[in-house]
Amino acid sequence: KCSNFCGVNFMSLPIPGSAVRGSKTGKPIMALLDLLGRTWCLGIIWQLRQGTLSFSELQLRCENISPTLLTKRLKELQQTNLIEKSLQGYQLTAIGLALFQVIAPLSQWSTLWQLSFDEQQKLQENENE
C-alpha cells in the first residue's frame, strides 16, 4: 500500500529523521531549514497565508516564477505536508498554517533589522560631515 511518500525521492526531499543538506542527523529543524531555504518555498507559503490560490494566481504573486519551478516547489510542499491541492487550488494544511504563524513574526523583526541599518547609515553620514 502506498503511503504519503509513495514515489518521493528521499535523497532530494528534506524529511525529518533523514540526512539533509547541512545535517547528517536529520533533526527536524535542519530538514525544515533545508526545505525553506529552497528558492520560492517560503514565498509560496507566505502567499498562501490568506487562503487558496490557483496555480496562475500563485505564479503572478511569486513575481512570475517559472511554471517548472513552481510545479517542483508545489510538489515538494505537498509531499512534506505543508500544502494541499483542492479543486479551487493550493492551500496551507493545518501544519503549514502553524508554520506560517511561527514565521509571520519574522516580518516585524525584519523591519526592525532594516531600521538598524538605516540608523547605522545615519551615524556614518554624521561622522563624515
C-alpha positions, 0 to 999 in steps of 0.5 A, a space after each residue: 500500500 502506498 503511503 504519503 511518500 509513495 514515489 518521493 525521492 528521499 535523497 532530494 526531499 528534506 524529511 525529518 529523521 533523514 540526512 539533509 543538506 547541512 545535517 547528517 542527523 536529520 533533526 527536524 529543524 535542519 530538514 525544515 531549514 533545508 526545505 525553506 531555504 529552497 528558492 520560492 518555498 517560503 514565498 509560496 507559503 507566505 502567499 498562501 497565508 490568506 487562503 487558496 490560490 490557483 496555480 496562475 494566481 500563485 505564479 503572478 504573486 511569486 513575481 512570475 516564477 517559472 511554471 517548472 519551478 513552481 510545479 517542483 516547489 508545489 510538489 515538494 510542499 505537498 509531499 512534506 505536508 505543508 500544502 494541499 491541492 483542492 479543486 479551487 487550488 493550493 492551500 496551507 494544511 493545518 501544519 503549514 498554517 502553524 508554520 506560517 504563524 511561527 514565521 509571520 513574526 519574522 516580518 516585524 523583526 525584519 523591519 526592525 533589522 532594516 531600521 538598524 541599518 538605516 540608523 547605522 547609515 545615519 551615524 556614518 553620514 554624521 561622522 563624515 560631515 
